[in-house]
């Protein structure tokens, strides 16, 4: 994949305009090591971005976010995955998200994380998702908010397993917007 990066970039910008076309041409994006090829291309394209999400957001701001929630008297969700808890907390305390009155919190959460039972069929869930509600990439979480087991990135009805760590899954989600030139929500 290293030697074909420039050619792949050119194809994605000119001929492979949909993620489904990219996955058809380069299926290893979908099935290789928890989305690591997406991250690899992201780091190759944005050399200074390596580990920024983990170190800057999760490392530096996570505790401050919890402190802000406590000052605002916002319930801090308990989760065995601290990164998942921090991202959910962001949805609760970010002014731009909390001002949206049309949607309740569960609807806002559902646009980023869709929770399913651990034995649910991921492929049938991906096929049945509403195209308007979920036209942007999102993460399917197998398990519950309190006890997440595994994460899947969904892009254009394609589920990509991204492991059991929310920080990694969210990083792959973030990188996918840049690598596949996806529209922001």
N, C-alpha and C positions, 0 to 999 in steps of 0.2 A: 504494500500500500504506500510505502514511503516513496518509491520510485515513480509511482503514478499520481502523486498528489497534484502536481501542476495540471496534468491532463484532466484529472477528475474535477478540479476546480473550474477549469475552462468548460467542461461538459455541463456542470451544474449551473453555471451562469448562462449558457447559451441554449443547450438542447434538453437537458433534464430539468425541467422547470417545476415538477411536482415531486414531492418526497417519494411517492409510490414508484415513480420512474427511476429514481435514484436507487431505491431498494431492489428493484428488478435488475438493474445493471450491476449493482454492487451489493449482493445479498449478505456479505460479511458484516456490514453495518448492523444488521439485525441479529445475527447469531453468534457474534464473537465476544467473549469475555465481558459480559455486563456493560455493553456500550462503550468499551474502551477505544474502539476505532473512531467513534464520534469525538471523544475527548482528545485522542491523538491528533486528529485533523484540526481540532480547535486550537490546541497548543502550537501546532505547526503554523497555523495561520496567525495566531495572536501570541507571540512568544512571551510577552510580559504577563500573560494571564495565568500562568501556571500556578496553581494552588491559591489563587486570590480569594476564591469563594470560601474555601475552608478556613484560611488564616484570617482574612479580613472580616467576613461576616460571622461565621460560626465561632471563630476563635476570639475575636475582639468585641463583637456587639451582642452576643447571646446573653451574657449576664446583665448588660445594660438594658436590654429589652425586657428581661424579667423584672428588673427594678422599675422600669417605666410602667409596666403592667400593674405592679403592686401599688405604685403611687396613684394610678388611675382607677384602682380597685377593679381591674379586669381579671377574671378568673384565668389562672395559669393552668393550662391543660397538662396533665401528667402523661408521660409517654416513656417507654423504655428506650426510645430513640430520641435523644435530646435535640437533634437537628430537626426532626419532625415537629416536636413541641415548639421549637423556636419559629419555624415557618408558620405554624398555625397561629402563634402569638402575633406574628407580623400582620396576619390578616385581621386580627382583632384590634390592634392598636394603631395601624397605619392610618393617618387621617384621610388619605385619598380613597382607601377602601372602606373605612367605617362610615364615610359620608354617603355612600351609595344606599339609598333608602328603598330602592325598588326590590332589592334581594335581601333575604335573611342570611344569617351567618352560614347556615348549612349549605345554602345555594352557592355562596362565595367560596366556601371550602371545596365544594364539589367540582368547581371549575379547575381546580389545581390538583386535588387528590380525590380519587373515587375509591371508596373502601368496599372491599368484597370479602366474603368468607374465604377461609384458607383453602377450601376444596372446590371453589367456584371455577368454572371454565372461563379462562381469560379470553379465549378466541370468541366465544359466544357473547361475552359482555362487550367486547370491542365492536363486534358486528351490530349489536343492538343499540349502541350509543347514538344519541340525538346529534345529527350533523350540525345543527345550528348552535346547540348548547355547547358542544365540544368540537368546534371546528379547529381550535388551537390544540397543540400538543398538551397532554396532561399525564399525570401519573396514576396508575392503578395500584392501590395498596392492598396486598393480600394480608388479611388480619384486621385488627382494629386500630383506632388512634392510640389507644393505650399500649397495645401489643402488636406492632407491625411486624410481619414476617418477611415479606419480599415486595419488591417494587417493579413495575413494568411501565416503560415509557410508551405512550400511544401516540402515533403520528399517522394520520390518514388511514385509519383502520389497520395499522400494523403495530403489533405489540412487541416491544424490545425488552427482554429481561435485563434489568439493571442492578440486580443484587439485593442485598438485605440492609443496606446502609442508606438512610435518607439523604445525607449530605452528598454522597456519590450520585444517587438517583437525580437529585435536584440539579447537580452540576451537569449531568448529561442532558437533562431537560433544557437547561440554560444554553449549553453549547449547541444543541440541535437547532435553535433559532438561527444561529450564525452559519453553521455548516450547511444546512439545507435551505437557507434563505427563506425562512418562514415568516409569515406576517405576525406582528406582535398583537396581543389581545387588546 
